Amino acid sequence: MSRRSEKNKLDEATRNKVSKAIGCIPAGLFILTARYEDRATGILASWVQQVSFAPPLISVAVAKGRPIMPLISESRHFGLCQLPEDEKIILRKFASGVDAADDPFLGLDMNHDTVTGVPIFNKILSYLECEVQCHVDVEGDHDLFVGVVRGGRFIDGKPWVHLRDDGFRY
C-alpha cells in the first residue's frame, strides 16, 4: 500500500462511526455503456451524480480496471441507462458482469437512433449520452468520469434507488 493510501485510510473506530452515514447516501441503478470501433460493453453503475446545470454535466464513478474504462477513454463518450424500479432482465444480465468476448446487448431491445453512438436500451426509465469532459484518477478504488450531456430523454417509470445500509468497506 502506498504511503498516500495509508494516509487516507480511516482507523477502525472512525470507519465504524461514518460507515452507516455513507451507506445512507442514496444511489440509483444505471447501466453504463460505451462503444469504440467494434467493441461495446456495459456495466452496472450506481455512483452517478449531476455536477452542473450549465452546461449539463454528469459524473460516474467506475472501479479501476473495469473493461469499460478503455472504451470510454478511447471513444470519449459514455451512456447512462437508468433502470426503472421493476426492471429485472437488464439488471440480472449486468449485475454479475459480462464476458468481454460476448456481445452484452445481444437479444435486448436497443435504441439505434442515438447522438453519440453509445449503446442505449429502449426499456428503461431514462438515458443520457455524454461526451467525456474529464477523467479523474483519484487515490481510491474508483476513477471519476465527468461528461457533458449531448443527448438523452426520459421514457417512463420510477427510478430504482437503493441504499448500502451496511456502509462502506475496504
ZICORBEL-V735937 format. One line per field, one symbol per residue. psi: psi as a letter, one per 30 degrees, with the letter a starting at -180 (. if undefined). A space follows every 50 residues. Layout:
# ZICORBEL-V735937
psi=???
This chain:
# ZICORBEL-V735937
psi=kleeeeefkkleeeeeefeeeeffjkklkljkllkkcgkklllkkfikkk elejljkklkkkkkfkffeeeeeefgllkjjkklfgkeeeeeefegllkf fljffkfkjljgilefgkkkleilellkkkkkelkjjliafllkkkkkkf lllkdkakkjklkifgall.
